[in-house]
Amino acid sequence: MPALTPTRPAAAGMLAAALLTSLGATASPVNVTVTDMAGKPLADAAVYVIVKGQPAATTSATAEIGQRERQFVPSVTVIQTGTSVSFPNFDTVRHHVYSFAPIRSFELKLYAGTPAKPVVFDKPGTAALGCNVHDRMSAWVHVVDTPIFAKTDARGEATLDVPAGQHLLRAWHFSQGETGLPAEAPLTVGASGGRGALRLQAGS
């Protein structure tokens, strides 16, 4: 599944391609599976690769988290550090979007339409979102320091294009909450690609 339902996939692809060009490498597909400790597939898990020898990467990409039928859409967003996120309100009622997360605290007070300024997420980590008017509304933003990332599908699977070499695979699921640390494991990628699997101590 594409990493950024709310972000323009082409932009993410170009960033990954730029990274590979700088490495002088060709991307190979890596299939990743994320499950809980009982082996149950975890959908909407963030999966990403830290490429060995590469510094943290930022971007000027954009993304969108809308509000429809008094819900955040999508409920889980994975973005790269530096991404600007807009919060358009498509409902007929006003919303008050906020986050108290250490990586990005903000408030968009009662509004309709789209706020004039997007929110820039410039630190890695997780931000829980809420609405100060509708308590049942919640969403998650997971920010990563790499352009190689995706979000798992209903089978707990995702495919990443990764250069050959020894890297680090990480995964995070929203059931871990805002302070939950991603699971990680070494990842070996050959010329024909590779496979990765991570189990998370996911909450209820």
N, C-alpha and C positions, 0 to 999 in steps of 0.2 A: 504494500500500500504506500502511496506517496507520503513523504514525511510531512508535507505541508498542505493539508487541505485548505487552510486559510492563506497560505503563502504561495506566490507564483512559482510553480514547480520549475519553470524554465530558469528562473534566477538561481534556485538551489543547484540545478544541474550545471549551470555555468560556473558556479563557485567550486563545485567538486572538480569540474574539468580543469579549472585554473590551478587547483592544488596538484592534480595529477601531472599537469604540464610542468609545474615547478619541480616536481620530483623526477621528471623525465621517465615516467612510468605509464603503463597502460592499465586501465581499470579491469578488474575481473569480478564476476558476480559472487557475492557471499550470501548464502542463505542462513538466516538466523531464526532460531526458535526460542521463545520465552515462555516459561511455565512457572506455576507456583511450586511449592515444595512437594505437593502431592502429584505433580505432573499434569495439572490442568492448564490448558493454554490460556495465556493472558492477552486479551485484545487491548489495543490502544496503549501498549507499552512503548516507551521511547527506547530505541536502540541506536547506538552510535559508535564510531570507531575513532580512537585517538591514534593517529599515524605516527609511528616511531620517528623521532628526529625532527618533527614539525612543531613549531610553537603554536600557542593558542591562536585561533583564527576568529576574526570578526567580519561582519558584513553590513551592507547598507540596504538589505532586502526589506520588503514590506510584507505584512500579514494582516489578516482580518479575523476578528472574533465577533460575530454578530449576536444579536438577541432576537430570537423568534419564538413566539408562543410562550414567552416568559421562561426561556431556556437559553443558555449560551450555546452557540453553534460555531465550531465544534466544542465538545466538552473538554477535550484534551488537545493541546497544541504544542508541537515541538518546533523550536526555532533556534537559529544560531545567534550568538551574542552580537548585539548591534542592530538587531531587527526592530523596525518600527511597526507597532501593532495598532490598528484602528479598531474602534468598537461601535460600529453602526447599530442603531436601534431600529429594527423593522417592525416593532410592535406599535400598537395604538396607545399604549401607556408609556409613561416615562420610567427610566431606570436610573439607578445610582450605583455605578460600578466602582468597586474598590479592591485593593489588596494591601495587606499589612506585611507582606513578605519582606525579609531582610534584603533580598536581591533587588526588589523594586516595589516600593510603597507608593501608592497613588490613589486619588479619588476623582471620579468623573461624576460630579453631582447631577441631580435630577435633570435629565435631558431627553430630547427626542432627536431623531435624525442621527447625524454623525458629528462627534466632537471635532473642532477645528484642528486640534493637535493630536497626533498619535502618541502612544506611550512607547518609549524606547527602552528595550530590555538590554542593558549593557553589562550585566554580570551573569555568570553561569549559576544554575541552580533551579529551584522550583518556586513558583508563585501560585498560591491558591487565590481564586477570584470569587467574589460574591456580589450580591446586589443588596443594598441597604433597605430596599423596599420589599423585595420578594425573597424571603429567607430560603426558599427551596432552590433558588438559582445558585449553582456553583460550577466552577470550571478550573482547569489547571493549565499552567504554562510551564514547560520544562525547557530551559535554555542551555545550550551546549556550545563548547568552544571548538567546534569542528564542522566543516560543511558536509561531512559524511554521516548522515543520520536518516532515520525512517521511523514509521509508526507501525506496529504489528496489526495484522488483520484479525478476523474472528478466529482463525486457527492459531493465533499467537506467532505468526510468521511474518517475516519481512526480508526483502532483498536489498543489499547495499552493493555499490560498485566501489571496490577497494583496490589500491595498488598492491602488488606482490610484496611480501615481507612479513616481519614479525611486528604485530601491532597490539592494541588493547581494545577489547570489546566491552562496552558498558550497556546496561539496561536499567530502566526505572519504570515503575508502574504507579499510577495515581493512588492505588490502595495503600501505598507506603506513606502517603501524606507529604506535607511540605518539607519535613525534616528528614524524610527517608533517604538513605544513601543508595546510589546505584550499585547493583551487583557488577562485578567485572571479572574478566578472564583473559588470558593471552589468546591472541588470534593469529593463526598462521595462514597466509594467503599465498597460493602458488599461481603459476601462470594461467591455470584453468579455473581459478577461483578457490572456494573453500566453504566450510560450514562452521557455524557457531551455535552454541546452546547455553542458555543461562537460566538458572532457577532463582526466583525471588521469594523472600519471606514476605509475601503480600498480606495486607490486612484484609478485614472483611468489608 
